[in-house]
Amino acid sequence: MDTFFLSHGSPLLSIDETIPAQSFFRSWLPAAVAGPEPPRAILVVSAHWETDSPAVSVIRGKPATTTPSSIHDFGGFPEPMYQTHRDGTYHYNLGKALAPLRGEGVLVLGSGSATHNLGKMGRDDEPVPQWASDFDAWLRDSLLAGR
């Protein structure tokens, strides 16, 4: 089973039909995403999902009434939020631990952004900032090289 990382982009993606990514996501049909065999389960890993402690939330059919709240990080946070640091080793090890699920028919979807600086984002018609292009190239090369 394939895995996917989907950059969710701006919150406007959900309502602005002029954003090209919206038509791309709408074009995805379940059979095209999952392949010839439907997934036994779908695991979504997202930074925009809040629980009091690390947790697994199970939703079957209609959304559960106990669904964790979504985090909308549009700015205006207290200063300590900008001083946090996360060790990437944890996330790398989490990916290694989840990898065997692919062989068990689980479709794994990751969501977020490779770069996340909403304060530096320009309009859609502006060129991508050089720092974002450089990081994107480094990330692509690193992933393809298996680093």
C-alpha positions in Angstrom: 0.0 0.0 0.0 1.4 3.4 -0.9 1.8 6.2 1.6 1.2 9.9 1.0 2.2 13.2 2.5 -0.3 15.9 1.5 0.6 19.5 2.1 -2.6 21.0 3.3 -1.5 24.6 2.4 -3.5 27.6 3.4 -6.8 27.3 5.2 -8.3 29.0 2.1 -7.7 25.8 0.2 -11.0 24.5 1.6 -13.1 27.4 0.2 -11.2 29.1 -2.7 -11.9 27.2 -5.9 -9.2 29.3 -7.8 -6.4 27.6 -5.8 -5.0 24.9 -8.2 -4.4 22.4 -5.4 -8.2 22.3 -4.6 -9.0 20.8 -8.0 -6.1 18.4 -7.6 -7.5 17.1 -4.3 -11.0 16.9 -5.8 -9.7 14.8 -8.7 -8.5 12.1 -6.4 -10.9 9.1 -6.6 -10.7 6.4 -3.9 -9.6 3.8 -6.4 -6.9 6.0 -7.8 -5.5 6.7 -4.3 -5.8 3.3 -2.8 -5.0 1.2 -5.9 -6.8 -2.0 -6.9 -7.4 -3.2 -3.3 -9.3 -0.9 -0.9 -7.3 -0.2 2.3 -8.2 -2.2 5.4 -7.8 1.0 7.4 -6.6 4.6 6.9 -4.1 6.2 9.3 -3.9 10.0 9.2 -0.9 11.6 10.9 -1.3 15.4 11.3 0.2 18.1 13.5 -3.2 19.8 13.5 -5.0 17.3 15.8 -5.0 17.9 19.5 -5.3 15.5 22.4 -4.1 15.9 26.0 -1.4 13.2 25.5 -0.3 11.0 22.6 -3.3 9.1 21.5 -5.0 7.1 18.8 -8.4 8.4 17.8 -10.7 6.0 16.0 -13.5 7.3 13.9 -15.9 4.9 12.2 -18.4 6.2 9.7 -19.8 9.5 10.9 -17.5 11.7 12.9 -17.5 10.7 16.6 -18.7 13.3 19.2 -15.4 12.9 21.0 -13.3 13.9 18.0 -10.3 15.9 19.2 -10.3 19.6 18.3 -8.3 20.9 15.4 -5.6 23.5 15.9 -5.8 26.6 13.8 -2.4 28.3 14.0 -3.2 31.6 12.5 -0.9 33.7 14.7 -1.2 35.6 17.9 0.2 32.9 20.2 2.0 33.7 23.5 5.8 34.1 23.2 6.7 30.7 24.8 5.0 29.0 21.8 7.7 30.5 19.5 10.5 29.3 21.7 9.7 25.6 21.6 12.1 23.0 20.0 11.3 19.5 18.8 13.8 16.7 18.2 13.2 15.2 14.8 14.4 11.8 16.0 11.1 11.1 17.6 9.2 11.7 14.3 11.7 9.6 12.3 11.3 6.7 14.7 7.6 7.1 14.6 7.7 6.7 10.8 9.9 3.6 11.1 7.4 2.1 13.6 4.4 2.8 11.3 6.2 1.5 8.1 5.1 -2.2 8.6 1.4 -1.1 8.4 1.9 -0.6 4.6 2.2 -4.4 4.3 -0.9 -4.9 6.3 -3.1 -2.9 3.9 -3.2 0.3 5.8 -3.2 3.6 3.8 -1.0 6.0 5.7 -1.6 9.7 5.0 0.6 12.5 6.5 -0.6 16.1 6.5 1.2 19.4 7.1 3.7 21.4 5.3 7.4 21.0 4.4 7.8 24.6 5.3 5.4 26.5 7.5 5.9 30.2 7.8 2.6 31.8 7.2 4.0 35.3 8.0 6.4 35.0 5.0 3.8 33.6 2.5 2.9 35.9 -0.3 0.1 35.8 -2.8 -0.2 32.9 -5.2 1.3 34.9 -8.1 4.5 35.7 -6.2 7.6 33.6 -6.6 8.4 31.0 -4.0 10.9 32.5 -1.4 14.5 31.2 -2.1 14.8 29.7 1.4 11.7 27.6 0.8 12.9 26.5 -2.6 16.3 25.6 -1.2 14.7 23.5 1.6 12.3 21.8 -0.8 15.3 20.7 -3.0 17.2 19.5 0.0 14.2 17.6 1.4 13.5 16.0 -2.0 17.1 15.0 -2.5 17.4 13.6 1.0 14.2 11.5 0.7 15.2 10.1 -2.6 18.6 9.2 -1.3 17.1 7.4 1.7 18.7 9.7 4.3 
